[in-house]
Amino acid sequence: MSKGIKFKTIGAIAIVLVLLYVGFQVYQITYAPVKTITAQKETVYDSITKEAVFIRDESLITSQKSGTMVYNVSDGSRVEKGGVIANVFSSESEANAYAQLTDIEKQIAYYENIILQNNAGTAGLEVIDSNIESGVNTYVRSLAEGKLKAVNENSTALVDDINVRKITIGENIDVNSILNELYAKRKKLGANITKMDAVSVEEAGYFVSTAEGEEATAEYTKAAELSVANINNILKNAKQKKKNNAVGKLVKSFDWYVACVVEKESITSLQEGSRVAVYFPQADVDEQEATVAAINTDAGNPKNAALILQLGNMDENIAKIHSGKVEIRFDKYEGIKIPNDAIRAVSVKDEKTGEEKTVKCVYVLSGNVVKLKYIDILFNGGDFVIAKSNTTQTGYVRLYDRVIVKGDDLSDGKIVKYRPSN
């Protein structure tokens, strides 16, 4: 072998050795024999989610009037018998003027209300401050819960209270000048509206503007008689023939029904009269209580049943829910969520009987020491469990423990190298 080739070979070997050494050092620095998660408190439900049919005591609102329509009430608002829900204008320009006029009327009412509240003087300052504090708390809570409609409403109310406070303590907000300007705009817009035809309702109820035609549904008075076949047919034919003169719907009763097809084995704990909670994932509505009105079975479909739930609450937000998925919640569990990868089974001796028994546990990391801790399982969710978080017994997993989800050859008291992984 020539001298040049020999040096090249030695150089190549040296480079390989350096790379191996560097790689080993990186491995030593980055390798962690265990992976952990922090034990956090979570809420889960023993529930099923199904596509559902909503059945209400409602009637279609129609109008034969032609022109440009402007609604007077917001979707889901309560209207009294004879109440005007919309006005029809012969031209789009008049309709736009009316829409602007409606907005200005709201602004005028807002500023006039500020003046009325200001007349209460500084004696009402404590009440105002209390309202602001409550408003901030409600706003933060709504934001955390993802209730966007409530967030908007709370922010508006909060700004109102802050403005009232500013005026009360003497800050320079010239409300009268603002009102005079709004009065002038109202007069000018009013002059541009020559004629409008009102659309009113014959009964009291909650107005829903999104009903465009005759929807496939069930009779309200026969909701508890629905079969599996009935529900499947309604879901299949979600909307039928359209009526051109339909302008909305009126929901007339507080009581309404949710109907869905479920597997019999998933509702073995239910019977007529049972109470459950219903949650609507697609809507900004709180969980609702419901009573099982009926569980109907079809002879030709032995595995499924028609579950009919009766609800007794109606408001603006609920009235706007038309159809979609519902989550039927049977039980609620609060505790520490632990993935199955972390759960171990160990044999321990019963202190009272002296007999060996198998218990579920996890390994947690305290500093760099492995500790075995027991878990008291409340709910099994398939790939996770919910364990008690408020146990007072020693030796049980607690909130914020670093639960080991990955690690080899673990044992109680073992010292391991640890690099934070979360």
C-alpha positions, 0 to 999 in steps of 0.5 A: 500500500502506498504512503498516500493511500495509507494516510487517506485510510487512517484519515477516513477511520479517524473521521468515522471515529470522531463522528461516532464519538460525537453521535454517542455524546449527543445520544448521551445528552438527549437520551431520556429513559423515561417519558412523562406527562403531568397529571391534570384534572379533566372532565369526561362523559359516558355518552353517545353522539348521534344524528338527531331529529328535533321536533317542536310545536311550531308553525310556518310564517308566510307572507304574500307581500312582495318587495324587499324585506327587513326583519325587525327582530333577531333570530330566536327572539320572543315575539308576542301575538300580533307582533311585527317581525318584519317590514316589506319595502317597495324599493331596496333604497327604502329598505336600506334606509329603514335598516340604518334607522333601526340601528340609529334608534338603538344608538339613541336608546343606548345614549339616553339610557346612559344619561338616565343612569348618570342622573343617579349620581355618584351614589350609584358608583358602587353598583356600577363598579360591582357590575364592571367586576361581574362583567369582567368575570363573566367575559373571561368565563365565556371566553374560556368556554368558547361561547362566542355569542356570550363573549360578544354580548358580555363585551358590549355590556362591559363597555356600556358600564365603563362608559357610565362610570366615566360619566358618573365620575365626571370624565368628559364624554359629550353625550348630548352632542352625540344624541343631537347628531343621531336625532338629525340622522334619524329625521333625515332617514325617516323622510326617505321612507314613504311606505312599508307593509308589516308582517306580523304573527298570529300567535306568541312564540320564538321567531326563527328566520331560517325556515325556508320551506316545508321541512321533513319532520314529525307531528309534535303531538305524536313525537313519542310514537316515532319508530326507527324507520320514521327517524331514519326516513326524516333524516334522509329527507331533511328538506322537502318542497320549498314554499316561496312565501315562507319567511320563517317559523314560530316555535310556540311551546317550551317543551320539545323533543330530540329523537335519534336511532341508537344501539340497544346495548348502549342504553340498557341503563335507560327506561321511560322517565330516566333523566339524561343530559343533552349537549349540542356540539354545533351550538352555543348552548349549555348542556340541557336536561332531558327526560326519556319520553319513549324507547321504541323498537322495531320488530324488523330491527332488533339491534336498534331503538328509537330514543325519544327525549323530552326537553322543557327549556326554550330560549333564543339560542335553543330556538335557533338549533334546527338539526344536527348531532347531539351528545347524550350524556349518561354520567359525568366523571371528573378526575385525573386522565391517565393513558393506558400506556402508563397503567401497570398491574402489580401484585400486593399483599392485602394488609387485612387478609394477607392475601395477594391481589392485583391492583392497578398503578402507575409509576411517577417520577419524583426528582429522578426517583421512580415511585409506584402509586396506585390509581382508583379508577372511576371510568374506563374510556378505552385508551385512557382512564379517569382516576380519582384526583381528590383521594386522601389515601397515601400512595395514590396518584395526585394532581401534577404528579409526573406520570411515566408513560414510557420507560423500560425496567421500571421499579419502585425506588429506581433512580433514572436519568431524566430529561423533561419531555413535556 
